[in-house]
Amino acid sequence: MHKGKIINEKSKDEQLEIVREDPEREFLTTNQGVRVSETDISLKAGERGPTLLEDFHFREKLTHFDHERIPERIVHARGSGAYGFFQVYEPMTEYTSAKFLQDPSKKTPVFVRFSTVVGFRGSADTVRDVRGFATKFYTEDGNYDLVGNNIPVFFIQDAIKFPDLVHSIKPEQDNQIPQASAAHDTFWDFVACHPENAHMIMWVLSDRALPRSYRMMQGFGVNTFRFVNSRGKGRFVKFHWKSPLGIHSLVWDETQKIAGKDPDFNRRDLWEAIEMGDYPEYEFGVQMIEEEDEFKFDFDILDPTKVWPEEDVPIKWIGKMTLNRNPDNFFAETEQVAFCPANVVPGIDFSNDPLLQGRLFSYLDTQMIRLGGPNFQEIPINRPLVPVANNQREGYHRITINKGKTSYFPNTVGNNKPRPASAEEGGYAHYMEKVEGKKIRARSEKFKDFYSQAKLFWNSMSKPEKEHIIEAFHFEIGKVKDKNIRQAIVDMFNNVDGDLAIEIAKGVGVSAPAQKGGSPVTKESPNLSQERSEHNVKNTIKTRKIAIILADGYNQKELSQVMQALGAGGAKAEIISKFQGMLKSSDGGEIEVDKNYRTTASVLYDAVYIPGGKESVETLKTQGDAIHFINETFRHCKPLGATGEGVELLKAANLPDIKLAGQKSADKVVSDKGVVTARNGGNSSFNEAFTSAIAQHRHWDREKKEQVPA
Ligand code: HDD
């Protein structure tokens, strides 16, 4: 059913065109194509009589509806997808024979699905969790899936533990509580029983688990794979993604509020960015280790709970992915897409990482039940762009109409076709790795070092990041009812860092460790920190959302100058007021309100600006919602800007320890810990100071922020 060898960005679209619905369609029909004359009233024996079985339209409509839900993914149930393309920067011939990594002029189509791990399909986006980052490359060698996360390590070292891990973190068995949260007894019991979790837990309790946007996070292949070149030479590799928008997070209080105000926060953000033409981009990188260097490191390179520190193994950035199209239908595309780490193409191979080895089995197996049988690859989103030919036949929902008599190989009846391809003809040849040893259930010695990299991570955090991790422990462990588990966690993390363990104990009502412990590691690896990472970006306001709070009588000139500066930097401003409708400026201008206090909240924005205008500001001063907007923004360490009389509103909000522009030196711009004010508003020096405060994303140096209600 696949004709020709089609590889270009358009071709996936063309392939999907076969099944895409005609938007111009006029008539309702049954699934047999019969036009329907009535869809609201069932066929009955008389006006008040029983419904008749022969109403085939009624029965078909209801039967289909009854079967609309398919099982959700056992993990990563909630996700959002997008199409795009990938381009390599330069031929990677030296390292891999993968064709999509050779020609910089070629665009390989991709479909990406971002997800949370723990929550059910209808759960909120902003929970504390790992984010899935799965990419399907529709390459000319067949489909290649890179099924990664936004955190570079994993909880466990061996796939055989995955069911235990997932059972422990999902809602508890008796009452199915809590939804989309690790903060409960069974999960922390699991952690305390498995010290190999220590490193991953540090990441999960860090800001990494609260991404501001799918467009502002890193991605990692996590497992160790292999690149193999055309001469058969292999190298160990780890895969990376990074975004030109940097790595940015929400704060915990915000995430919880957003879960109620806009549970679709990350999904909406991705969708809207693509609709507005702000196409998310990610650079693709590889870390490579020569085969002969396999044992040169103080960690085992096959251990998925370990990173390869960039100081030891730098990342080579080799290409870029752009996401430029939203799916037409969530179910058909995002829900039915099926990823599998075993989907590789010639030039990419596996390592013996025991987590990866188990993953190679699990994904295909899970699709069989989730997508109802062995033919899920024929669903348009899953089909490769290159022809498929084999002797697999029948099964539920078979779509291909196979021709001819044979379904076996070798054969003489069908001219021995299809036949295996040699390596020269593009046949996949597994890397010839020498393997010898006893059959044994064991792991290598270095796998048992659970704490060194957890300590490396802790050492690498900035001060605010450390504080956030401690607060996260207080929340997560504080929710654990069993005191023994709480104590066990404190004792476990005493193996990472003694001071950390003391801080955890302080908040959760158990004893500090009897003896202060800790790993002896003193090294840091700044790129593990998102604040300190060279992969972070703090020089752009592109796609940030700014709330502008107004009432009638606002200063039109100030507003338009600031809006212009924000727009020029690529930020998106929204006008917020008590009511939707039109507002009048002091000089008779007009502007339309985008959101009212009921339909939005400060937590949905990256910064807030208050323009001057005496009447507007006097009104805002009487509105608790306006003051709350400012307080919450301040508490969450986000930039605040005010010009003219707008500064008076900040004064009324009682921001502690913050210098505001005074009446006397009207031209002066005062910028203090991300609060930017000017009495003569809207000029270029205010705009510059305000936009650079927004580019910083958060201003953690607000020491007394806890005094402000939020
Ligand atoms: Fe997994 C889904 C990522 C370990 C078994 N996994 C799934 C998805 C992502 C990951 C992003 C969602 C794909 C999508 O959007 O449809 N998983 C990872 C990473 C891991 C990892 C980065 C560690 C390196 N996973 C892992 C193990 C197992 C699984 C050890 C089992 C042995 N994962 C699954 C699964 C899922 C899945 C049950 C659920 C739905 C699906 O596969 O298609 O098979």
Residues whose N, C-alpha, C, O or C-beta is under 5 A from the ligand:
A	BS01	HDD	R73 I74 V75 H76 G79 R113 S115 G132 F133 A134 V147 G148 N149 F154 A159 F162 G221 V222 N223 V337 F339 L355 G358 R359 S362 Y363 T366
